[in-house]
Amino acid sequence: WMPAPLNHAVGFFHGLIAPMLLGGRSVLMQDFAVKDAVDLINAEGATWSMCSTPFIYDIVKYLDAHPDYGAFADGAATTTGLPLSALVLGVTAAV
């Protein structure tokens, strides 16, 4: 799953090039909206992403308020309190 635009280095590499090199598929978003993102991640069965802290922060806050949704793993830089909140929700992050 990739919320970053494809004209950005992160979006281009992690949204297009890496999935092709690794035999995966791309799940892209035109515009980021947290509920739509969580729904898309779950609907498509996305298992990996590389996105920035604001995206993962919004997703963790949303999952905290809606515990019926699944977990999400990411490799974003984190903010104070975010790793613990994510861990409680079953979300993992490589930092």
C-alpha positions in Angstrom: 0.0 0.0 0.0 1.4 3.4 -1.0 -0.2 6.7 -0.1 2.7 8.9 -1.4 2.5 10.3 -4.9 4.4 8.4 -7.6 6.3 11.6 -8.6 7.9 11.5 -5.1 11.0 9.2 -4.7 9.3 7.2 -1.9 6.1 6.7 -3.9 8.0 5.8 -7.1 10.4 3.4 -5.6 8.3 1.8 -2.8 5.0 2.0 -4.7 6.2 0.8 -8.1 9.8 -0.3 -8.4 10.1 -2.4 -5.2 6.8 -4.4 -5.8 7.9 -5.2 -9.4 11.4 -6.3 -8.3 10.0 -8.4 -5.5 7.1 -10.0 -7.4 4.5 -8.1 -5.4 1.7 -5.8 -6.5 1.0 -2.2 -6.0 -1.9 -0.8 -4.0 -2.0 2.9 -4.6 -4.2 5.8 -3.4 -5.1 8.9 -5.4 -5.8 11.0 -2.2 -5.2 10.1 1.4 -8.1 9.9 3.7 -7.6 7.7 6.8 -10.8 5.7 6.7 -10.4 5.1 3.0 -6.8 4.0 3.6 -7.7 1.5 6.3 -10.5 0.2 4.2 -8.2 -0.2 1.2 -5.5 -1.9 3.2 -7.9 -4.4 4.5 -9.8 -4.9 1.2 -6.7 -5.5 -0.8 -4.9 -7.5 1.9 -1.9 -5.2 1.8 0.9 -6.5 4.0 3.7 -3.9 3.6 4.1 -0.2 3.1 6.7 2.5 3.4 5.1 5.7 4.3 5.8 8.9 6.3 4.9 9.5 9.9 1.8 11.6 9.3 0.2 8.7 7.4 1.0 6.1 10.1 0.1 8.5 12.9 -3.4 9.1 11.4 -3.9 5.4 10.8 -2.8 4.5 14.4 -5.1 7.1 15.9 -8.0 5.8 13.7 -7.4 2.2 14.7 -7.3 3.3 18.3 -10.8 4.8 17.9 -12.0 1.8 15.8 -10.6 -1.4 17.3 -12.7 -3.6 15.0 -10.2 -2.9 12.2 -7.0 -5.0 11.6 -3.4 -4.2 12.2 -0.9 -2.4 9.9 2.9 -2.6 9.8 5.1 0.2 8.5 8.7 1.4 8.6 8.1 5.1 9.2 10.0 7.3 11.5 8.0 7.7 14.7 6.9 10.4 17.1 6.8 10.3 20.9 4.1 7.9 22.1 3.4 6.5 18.7 5.3 3.2 19.1 3.6 2.3 22.3 0.2 3.2 20.9 0.9 1.1 17.8 2.1 -1.8 19.8 -1.0 -1.9 21.9 -3.1 -2.0 18.7 -0.9 -4.8 17.3 0.8 -2.6 14.7 4.5 -3.1 14.2 7.0 -0.5 12.9 10.7 -0.9 12.0 12.6 2.2 13.1 
